[in-house]
Amino acid sequence: MENNQFFLLLLGAYLLGSIPSAVWIGKAFFNIDVRQHGSGNAGASNTLRILGKPAGITVLIIDLLKGLAASSLLFFVDELLPGTQEFRKYQLFLGLAAVLGHVFPVFAGFKGGKGIATLLGMVIGISWPVALLCIAVFVSTVWLSKYISLGSMMGSAFSPIFVRFIYGSGETFFLYFCLAVAAMVIYLHRSNIQRLRTGTESKFSFSKKPEINNN
């Protein structure tokens, strides 16, 4: 694949990731910028907390699709064979570009969310078995602890283990990428870690009313 073509794909992936679904939905339907409430992040969990389940689930789906779409852009490149290590390697770069777009969205003043849903969508597009196992860890952790932030960190932390389990020692790039992503996710959640240590982190509950309705 030519460098110019790959650059255009990276740009397209970044622009897909930059779609600020939480910001646009909050402003369009609630006249609220979710970045000014709750955790201050433009992501699905903060939208769920501030605006309620319909808005939060909608944002989650859109953010997942951003990562999935970005990692699927390679299917328009004829010279790369899907399912190969080279194909997955390029998919990882495109997915990372989408995650960076979510964290630093050009359409929302470069202030976005933490990119967890977009990251998961990317992994779904690259390896659905790894994604499914990560989702299982996330759901189990949130079910037991009621902390979405802890579930996100645990899911990402287990991703390198799942890659090694499924692909063995041959998929080193994917493995190292997951290690780097796990470190990045933990770093992005450093404020959540502090709140977890002090017992002030918000717990997740489907029965909990949106905070915007309590103001």
Secondary structure as UniProt FT lines:
FT   HELIX           3..17
FT   HELIX           21..30
FT   HELIX           34..36
FT   TURN            38..39
FT   HELIX           44..51
FT   HELIX           53..71
FT   HELIX           73..76
FT   TURN            78..79
FT   TURN            82..83
FT   HELIX           85..103
FT   HELIX           106..108
FT   TURN            109..110
FT   HELIX           116..126
FT   HELIX           128..145
FT   HELIX           148..167
FT   HELIX           168..170
FT   HELIX           172..188
FT   HELIX           190..198
FT   TURN            206..207
FT   HELIX           211..214
//
